[in-house]
Amino acid sequence: MARMARPPVLPLYKPRELFTMPVSYLPSQIDGGASSTPLNFRDSPFKLLWADIKLVASLLLWVPHIFLPIRSTNRYSELYMSRENMRDLFIHCVLGLLGIIFLIIAVPLAIAAPGGAFWLFVGLYYGIVWILCIKLRGPRVVYSRFNLDGYAVKPEENWVFINGVAAGEHWLQENIDMLSSIFKRPVVGVHNQTYGTVFDLMECLVQRCFSYSTEDTRIIYQHLKAVLMNNEITKVVVIAHSQGGIILSTALDSLFADVPSDAFDKLEIYTFGCAANHFNNPVRYVPTPPSTTSSEYSTSVSSFATDSQTTSAGPPKEERLIRHIEHYANEHDFVALFGVLHFTRDKLSNRFVGKVFENKGHGGHLMNQHYLDRMFVDEASGFLDQVVEIDENTAMQREEEAGLEGALNRTEVEARATHGENVAHGTAEAVGVRIDASRSVRTLGTVRTRGTMDARRSVERQRGKTVRDLSRLWRYKDGHSPQD
């Protein structure tokens, strides 16, 4: 059953005591048989778009939580009382108002005055928005300015950040400077340029429903392809926020087809408030030594603490191309509810690989103020030392759903091969009638058992651990590096 978000409760500003709220943890999707399917390869783009519009409508009460809590003393925070922040906020207020007016007027105007009059209105409207966004635009690629004197230079590493909705040049610069100050590495920022929150959200819908590659998607694709193929670079860390998760997910779909699989060994991905509706990470097969037993249930993962290993019912062993993917989300973040939290927990057969850390009781969507400061800077928040509450039911149900979907697909293929083209256009039920019913039941029952067992092993290995134990990203803090 889909998880329904609770309506906001006043007061919207959360006092500091609520920083002790638990952290919900969802282990990475195992899906050893690669039976799950990303939504954009399952339904038509227009059906996905309609579903997304309804989802946004159901979450509108959470929109104020994008900017809450407002108070911050961190000079890198987006709502810190600086001249540049106040200027950008004023522009965004005007753009937000214009966006709402456009949504109200556009459809009636298209009906009443179709053709040239409507497109003239759209052109004039876009021209006004473009002029207002001049102060928000900047170079497509920017570089961190934090002073790293005294810290070890790591030329073999490449750190990249992709910003989310409503981030102008100033906020992007503050994002990568804060990342650089926390992890003591230079950071490259790929600018996902903004045209206001409303228009950015509309772009998100088009990007993830139609797999549309914007200019920033093409830039991050080219950058990642170059660094992944560069033998002098041994580690590539990509951090994405909000809409940046959609951009990264789309770029990865192409990179998986264009880059040798062993190049992904150096890639690590971390997202915050991710707005994507899927996150692929293909499985590859690693030959096991001849001495390995062939018992059906003897081979399992040695550790579920990384995304690099999944489960295997026997040789060869299965592992993911990207070893580490982590998603961080605030429970009351409108964009996270619209993205990662919905598509990992409510769409059980969807492909969305990576650990999910959900900070319960918290809202806020701004990268510096509501994510980095709260999770990786402010030790008093207790985020890293919280013992996680593992979402065991979702973890097991996702594996069961993937296994059942894989079994049904195999059954349909077998039926087509046996009975010819007459069943090529039949439903899953019609195909099932044409095969041995008892064998189908046995097959589905075995898949369900395997998926549940794999997820249960994963849960047991991680039970009782803190965010600090399970998170890899924090191990880079202050210039440190995690042990592989």
C-alpha positions in Angstrom: 0.0 0.0 0.0 1.3 3.4 -0.9 2.6 5.4 2.0 0.6 8.6 2.4 2.4 11.7 3.7 0.9 13.2 6.8 -0.3 16.8 6.5 2.0 19.5 8.1 1.4 20.3 11.7 1.8 23.8 13.1 4.1 25.3 14.1 6.0 24.8 10.9 9.3 25.8 12.5 10.8 22.8 14.4 12.5 23.5 17.7 16.1 22.2 18.2 14.9 19.4 20.5 13.5 17.5 17.5 17.0 16.9 16.2 16.8 13.8 18.3 14.2 12.3 16.0 15.2 8.9 14.6 16.6 8.2 11.1 14.8 5.8 9.0 17.1 3.6 6.9 16.3 1.6 3.7 19.1 -0.8 2.6 20.1 -0.6 -1.0 17.9 -2.6 -3.5 19.4 -6.0 -4.0 17.5 -7.4 -7.0 20.2 -9.8 -8.0 18.2 -11.1 -10.9 17.8 -7.5 -12.3 14.1 -8.1 -12.5 13.0 -4.6 -11.4 12.2 -2.1 -14.1 12.6 1.8 -14.0 9.2 3.4 -14.4 10.2 5.3 -17.5 10.6 1.9 -19.3 7.3 0.6 -18.1 4.7 3.2 -18.9 4.1 5.8 -21.5 5.6 9.3 -20.9 2.2 10.8 -20.9 0.9 8.3 -18.3 3.9 9.1 -16.1 3.3 12.8 -16.5 -0.3 12.6 -15.4 0.7 10.5 -12.4 3.4 13.1 -11.5 0.9 15.9 -11.8 -1.5 14.1 -9.4 1.4 13.4 -7.1 2.5 17.0 -7.0 -1.2 18.1 -6.3 -1.3 15.6 -3.3 1.8 17.1 -1.8 1.1 20.8 -2.2 0.7 21.3 1.6 4.3 20.4 2.0 5.6 23.2 -0.3 6.2 25.6 2.6 8.6 23.1 4.1 11.0 23.8 1.3 12.3 26.9 3.1 11.7 25.8 6.8 13.2 26.3 9.2 14.3 29.7 8.1 16.8 30.7 10.8 20.5 30.0 10.3 23.8 31.5 11.5 25.9 29.7 8.9 27.2 32.2 6.3 27.0 29.5 3.6 23.3 29.0 4.2 20.9 30.0 1.5 18.7 32.1 3.9 21.6 33.7 5.7 21.0 37.5 5.9 23.5 38.5 3.2 22.9 41.0 0.4 23.3 38.4 -2.3 20.9 36.0 -0.6 18.2 38.7 -0.1 18.5 39.7 -3.8 18.1 36.1 -5.0 15.2 35.5 -2.7 13.4 38.6 -3.9 13.9 37.5 -7.5 12.6 34.0 -6.7 9.5 35.5 -5.0 8.7 37.5 -8.2 9.4 34.4 -10.4 7.2 32.3 -8.2 4.3 34.7 -8.5 4.8 34.9 -12.3 4.9 31.1 -12.5 1.6 30.8 -10.6 0.0 33.4 -12.8 1.2 31.6 -15.9 -0.3 28.3 -14.7 -3.7 30.0 -14.0 -3.8 31.9 -17.3 -2.1 29.5 -19.8 -4.8 26.9 -20.3 -7.8 29.2 -20.5 -5.9 31.4 -22.9 -4.9 28.5 -25.1 -8.6 27.6 -25.4 -9.9 31.1 -25.9 -7.1 32.4 -28.2 -5.3 29.4 -29.8 -2.6 29.8 -32.4 -0.5 32.9 -32.8 -2.0 35.0 -30.0 -1.3 32.3 -27.4 2.3 31.8 -28.6 2.9 35.5 -28.6 1.8 35.6 -25.0 4.2 32.7 -24.2 7.0 34.4 -25.9 6.5 37.7 -24.1 6.1 35.8 -20.8 9.4 33.9 -21.4 11.2 37.1 -22.3 10.2 38.7 -18.9 11.3 35.7 -17.0 14.6 35.5 -19.0 15.4 39.2 -18.1 14.6 38.6 -14.4 16.9 35.6 -14.3 20.0 37.5 -15.6 21.3 37.9 -12.1 20.8 34.2 -11.4 22.6 32.9 -14.4 26.3 32.4 -14.6 28.9 30.0 -16.2 27.7 26.5 -16.8 30.8 25.1 -14.9 32.1 26.8 -11.7 34.9 25.9 -9.3 35.1 26.1 -5.5 37.0 29.0 -3.9 37.5 27.6 -0.4 41.1 28.0 0.7 42.6 24.5 1.0 46.1 25.5 2.1 47.5 23.1 4.6 45.4 20.2 3.4 46.8 17.3 1.3 46.3 17.7 -2.5 44.5 14.8 -4.1 45.0 15.1 -7.8 43.8 11.5 -8.3 40.3 12.5 -7.1 37.6 14.4 -8.9 34.6 15.8 -7.0 31.5 17.1 -8.9 28.3 18.8 -7.7 25.0 19.2 -9.6 22.6 21.7 -8.1 18.8 21.5 -7.8 15.9 23.8 -8.4 16.0 27.5 -7.9 19.8 27.8 -7.5 21.3 30.8 -9.1 25.1 31.4 -9.6 25.5 32.7 -6.0 23.8 29.7 -4.4 25.7 27.2 -6.5 29.0 28.9 -5.6 28.0 28.7 -1.9 27.1 25.0 -2.3 30.4 23.9 -3.7 32.3 26.2 -1.3 30.6 24.5 1.6 31.2 21.1 0.2 34.9 22.0 -0.2 35.0 23.3 3.4 33.5 20.1 4.8 35.4 17.5 2.8 38.6 19.5 2.1 38.6 18.9 -1.6 38.2 21.2 -4.6 34.7 20.7 -6.1 33.5 21.3 -9.7 30.0 22.6 -10.0 27.8 22.0 -13.0 25.1 24.7 -13.1 21.6 23.6 -13.6 20.3 27.1 -14.4 17.0 28.3 -12.9 13.9 30.1 -14.2 12.1 30.1 -10.9 10.7 27.3 -8.7 7.5 26.8 -10.7 9.2 26.6 -14.1 12.0 24.4 -12.6 9.4 22.0 -11.3 7.7 21.9 -14.8 11.1 21.1 -16.3 11.6 18.3 -13.7 8.4 16.7 -14.9 9.5 16.8 -18.5 13.0 15.5 -17.7 12.0 12.5 -15.7 8.9 11.5 -17.6 10.3 11.9 -21.2 14.0 11.2 -20.3 14.8 14.7 -21.8 18.5 15.6 -21.8 19.0 19.3 -21.0 22.2 21.1 -21.6 23.4 20.5 -18.0 22.7 16.8 -18.5 24.9 16.7 -21.6 27.7 18.6 -19.7 27.7 16.2 -16.8 27.7 13.3 -19.2 30.7 14.6 -21.1 32.5 15.4 -17.8 31.9 12.0 -16.2 32.8 10.2 -19.4 36.1 12.0 -19.6 37.1 11.5 -15.9 36.0 7.9 -15.8 38.1 7.1 -18.9 41.1 9.0 -17.4 43.5 6.4 -15.9 45.2 9.1 -13.8 42.0 9.6 -11.8 41.2 6.8 -9.4 38.1 8.2 -7.6 35.1 10.2 -8.9 32.7 11.5 -6.3 29.4 13.0 -7.6 27.0 14.8 -5.3 23.6 15.8 -6.6 20.8 17.9 -5.0 17.2 17.9 -5.9 16.7 18.2 -9.7 20.4 17.4 -10.0 19.4 13.8 -9.1 17.2 13.7 -12.3 20.1 15.1 -14.4 22.6 12.6 -12.9 20.2 9.7 -13.3 19.6 10.5 -17.0 23.3 10.9 -17.7 24.1 7.6 -16.0 21.6 5.8 -18.2 23.7 6.8 -21.2 27.1 6.3 -19.5 26.2 2.7 -18.7 26.0 2.0 -22.4 29.0 4.1 -23.5 31.7 3.4 -20.8 33.5 0.1 -20.0 32.1 -1.5 -16.9 35.3 -1.5 -15.0 35.6 2.3 -15.2 32.6 2.6 -12.8 34.8 1.0 -10.0 36.0 4.5 -9.2 32.6 6.2 -9.2 30.6 7.1 -6.0 27.3 8.9 -5.9 25.6 10.8 -3.1 22.3 12.6 -3.4 20.3 15.0 -1.2 16.6 15.5 -1.6 16.8 13.6 -4.9 13.9 14.3 -7.3 14.6 11.4 -9.7 12.0 8.7 -10.3 14.6 5.9 -10.9 18.3 5.2 -10.2 19.9 2.5 -12.3 23.0 0.6 -11.3 23.5 -2.5 -13.5 24.6 -5.9 -12.3 27.7 -7.5 -13.5 28.9 -11.1 -12.9 32.2 -11.9 -11.3 33.6 -15.5 -11.8 34.0 -17.3 -8.6 36.8 -19.8 -7.8 36.2 -23.4 -8.9 36.3 -24.5 -5.3 33.1 -22.5 -4.5 30.2 -24.7 -3.6 27.4 -24.9 -6.1 24.7 -25.3 -3.4 21.7 -23.2 -4.4 21.6 -21.2 -1.2 25.3 -21.4 -0.1 26.5 -18.3 -2.0 25.5 -15.0 -0.5 27.0 -11.6 0.0 29.8 -11.1 2.4 28.7 -7.6 3.3 25.6 -5.6 2.7 27.2 -2.4 3.8 28.0 -1.3 0.2 26.1 -1.2 -3.0 28.8 -3.1 -4.8 27.6 -6.6 -3.6 24.3 -8.2 -4.1 23.2 -11.7 -3.7 23.8 -14.8 -5.8 22.2 -18.2 -5.7 25.4 -19.7 -6.9 28.5 -18.9 -9.0 29.2 -16.5 -10.6 28.8 -13.8 -8.0 26.8 -10.7 -8.8 27.8 -7.1 -8.0 26.8 -3.6 -9.0 28.9 -1.5 -11.3 28.8 1.5 -8.9 30.0 0.4 -5.5 28.6 3.2 -3.4 25.3 5.1 -3.8 23.7 6.9 -0.9 20.5 9.1 -0.8 19.8 11.5 2.0 16.3 13.0 2.5 14.3 15.0 5.1 11.0 13.4 5.9 9.0 16.6 5.2 11.0 17.8 2.2 8.5 18.4 -0.6 11.0 17.5 -3.3 12.1 14.3 -1.5 8.5 13.3 -1.1 8.0 13.9 -4.8 11.2 12.0 -5.6 13.3 9.5 -3.7 11.0 8.8 -0.8 8.0 8.1 -3.1 9.8 6.0 -5.7 11.7 3.8 -3.2 8.9 3.1 -0.8 5.6 3.4 -2.7 6.7 2.0 -6.1 8.1 -1.4 -4.9 8.9 -2.9 -8.3 10.7 0.3 -9.5 14.5 0.3 -10.0 16.0 2.8 -7.4 19.4 1.5 -6.2 21.2 3.0 -3.2 20.9 3.3 0.6 18.3 5.8 1.7 18.7 7.8 5.0 15.5 9.6 5.9 15.8 12.2 8.6 12.5 11.8 10.4 10.6 14.9 11.7 12.6 17.4 9.6 11.6 19.5 6.6 13.7 21.8 4.5 15.1 21.3 1.0 18.0 23.8 0.8 21.3 22.1 0.2 23.5 24.0 2.6 21.0 25.0 5.3 18.8 21.9 5.6 21.1 19.1 4.5 24.9 19.7 4.8 24.7 21.9 7.9 22.3 19.7 9.7 23.8 16.4 8.8 27.6 16.9 8.4 28.5 20.2 10.1 26.4 20.5 13.2 27.5 17.7 15.5 24.9 18.8 18.1 22.2 17.6 15.7 23.1 14.1 16.5 22.3 12.9 13.0 25.4 10.8 12.5 25.1 9.1 15.9 21.4 8.1 15.6 20.8 4.4 15.6 18.8 3.8 12.4 15.4 2.4 12.3 15.5 -0.1 9.4 12.5 -0.1 7.1 12.4 -3.9 7.1 9.0 -4.4 5.5 9.8 -2.2 2.5 13.2 -3.9 2.1 11.7 -7.3 1.9 8.7 -6.3 -0.2 10.9 -4.6 -2.8 12.9 -7.9 -3.3 9.7 -9.9 -3.4 8.1 -7.6 -6.0 11.2 -7.8 -8.2 11.4 -11.5 -8.0 7.7 -11.9 -8.9 8.0 -9.5 -11.8 11.0 -11.5 -13.1 9.2 -14.8 -12.8 6.2 -13.4 -14.7 8.4 -12.1 -17.5 10.1 -15.5 -17.9 6.7 -17.2 -17.9 5.4 -15.0 -20.6 8.5 -15.5 -22.7 8.3 -19.2 -22.3 4.6 -19.2 -23.3 5.3 -17.2 -26.4 8.1 -19.6 -27.4 5.8 -22.6 -26.8 2.5 -21.4 -28.3 3.8 -19.0 -31.0 2.5 -15.6 -32.0 -1.1 -16.3 -30.8 -0.2 -15.3 -27.3 2.1 -12.5 -28.3 -0.6 -9.9 -27.5 -2.1 -11.7 -24.5 -2.2 -10.6 -20.9 -0.2 -12.1 -18.1 -3.3 -14.1 -17.0 -3.9 -15.4 -20.5 -0.3 -16.5 -20.8 -0.4 -18.2 -17.4 -3.4 -20.3 -18.5 -1.4 -21.9 -21.3 1.4 -23.3 -19.1 1.7 -25.8 -16.3 -0.1 -24.1 -13.4 1.6 -26.2 -10.7 5.1 -25.3 -12.1 4.2 -21.6 -12.1 3.2 -21.7 -8.4 6.4 -23.5 -7.5 8.5 -20.9 -9.4 6.8 -17.9 -7.9 7.0 -19.4 -4.4 10.7 -20.0 -4.8 11.4 -16.4 -6.0 9.4 -15.0 -3.2 11.4 -17.0 -0.6 14.8 -16.0 -2.1 13.9 -12.3 -2.3 12.7 -12.3 1.3 15.8 -14.2 2.6 18.2 -11.8 0.8 16.5 -8.8 2.3 16.4 -10.3 5.7 20.1 -11.0 5.6 20.8 -7.4 4.6 18.6 -6.1 7.5 20.2 -8.4 10.1 23.7 -7.3 9.1 22.8 -3.6 9.6 20.5 -3.8 12.6 21.6 -1.7 15.6 24.0 0.4 13.6 24.2 4.2 13.5 24.2 6.5 10.5 28.0 6.9 11.1 28.4 3.2 10.8 26.5 2.9 7.5 27.3 6.2 5.8 30.4 6.4 3.6 30.2 10.1 2.7 30.9 11.3 6.2 34.2 9.4 6.2 35.6 12.0 3.7 35.0 14.8 6.2 38.0 17.0 7.0 40.1 15.5 4.2 39.9 11.9 5.4 39.3 8.9 3.1 37.3 5.8 3.8 39.0 2.4 3.6 37.9 0.2 0.8 
